[in-house]
Amino acid sequence: MFALHAVAGLGLTAYTLKRILDTPSRKYDNNVGKEYDAWTEEGVLEYYWGEHIHLGYYSDEELARGYLKKDFKQAKFDFVDEMLKFSGAQNPKKILDVGCGFGGTSRHLAKKFKDASVTGITLSPKQVQRGTELAKEQGVGNVQFQVMDALAMEFPDDTFDLVWACESGEHMPDKKKYVEEMTRVLKPGGTLVIACWCQREETPETPFSAQDKEDLQFLYDEWAHPYFISIEEFGRLMNGTGKLEKVHTANWNKNTLASWRHSIWVGVFDPWIVVFKGPRIWYKTVREIVTIERMHQAFAKELMQYGMMAGTKALPSAKPSEGKADARVPVSASA
Ligand SMILES: C[S@@+](CC[C@H](N)C(=O)[O-])C[C@H]1O[C@@H](n2cnc3c(N)ncnc32)[C@H](O)[C@@H]1O
């Protein structure tokens, strides 16, 4: 009898725990700045992910050797360098980092292009404060950070040579406006490059299953994302501005997927910052691990795709070509 009660009790606990973890806790509700302020103040995200809040890049050779052999934070610097190559930008003098986080990318670009001026914008005042502190500590003078909404930027038209958006589009409630605003502030001849978590394109032949929809809804809701779009839709939005040319897109699942589980392992190897923070952070960390694993699963089965998109703003005399994105050979994910 006792054994029966114990099994029933354990079953009920497991069921309740699963229900709690399956119920998203940070739905999008104009709360993006507030959530990033909290992540910044807690310090856990910066401790593990370093200055960059985006996935890392693992080359085919590194993947063959095993992703755990690569330094987790170095993978993020490598990602920025690969993204720069993908953009095709040459020697930009004015750079805008849209949704800059703690400004890791802004500082990296400012160090690389010493005679450039780099501006990072975010919705989080705490990130502006931390980004500015780190720039000072590292002696980077050609970078500055501001709280500003990417959907209503205060910059005049045609201001920047390079507009860079790495993993900020996920949070945008209006993706069309996001693309249009970034194109507006781009100088003719300048480059727009976007990295964004995308959902696969849904077509009448390949509709989402009920499980796909449930998985996506959880991934939208847990980290304050209003919704995702497909890589193809980004291509259409970019071409639809009528101002961008040479629009090209790619799916980088294969070379970024390892980041998810790698981020869990770095916590397992060095759990102490979390251990000493107390029950609220323990709970939050368990939720993050569950979400990270669910992200891994969704990208591994290509329900989610790592979108890379770039284009150039046409010069006034040139007529940008209307039509489809030039989808470069997509790199498919390995499960
Ligand atoms: C996942 S972090 C990416 C950080 C950064 N790009 C990096 O490389 O480390 C998302 C960033 O997008 C910013 N963001 C989200 N919505 C925004 C908006 N409407 N305007 C400006 N920034 C926004 C957040 O404040 C946060 O800094």
The ligand as a Gaussian input file, in Angstrom:
#p B3LYP/6-31G(d) Opt

LIG

0 1
 C       19.336000      38.002000     -28.094000
 S       19.795000      39.644000     -27.764000
 C       20.996000      39.846000     -29.062000
 C       22.161000      40.615000     -28.576000
 C       23.214000      41.055000     -29.538000
 N       22.787000      41.248000     -30.886000
 C       24.453000      40.233000     -29.474000
 O       24.969000      39.981000     -30.545000
 O       24.944000      39.897000     -28.412000
 C       18.397000      40.595000     -28.368000
 C       18.591000      42.088000     -28.286000
 O       17.586000      42.715000     -29.082000
 C       17.143000      43.863000     -28.394000
 N       15.829000      44.261000     -28.888000
 C       14.697000      43.530000     -28.948000
 N       13.685000      44.258000     -29.445000
 C       14.193000      45.483000     -29.732000
 C       13.648000      46.689000     -30.260000
 N       12.369000      46.792000     -30.621000
 N       14.476000      47.737000     -30.388000
 C       15.777000      47.671000     -30.039000
 N       16.344000      46.561000     -29.521000
 C       15.558000      45.483000     -29.372000
 C       17.127000      43.439000     -26.942000
 O       17.060000      44.560000     -26.089000
 C       18.462000      42.678000     -26.882000
 O       19.501000      43.574000     -26.676000

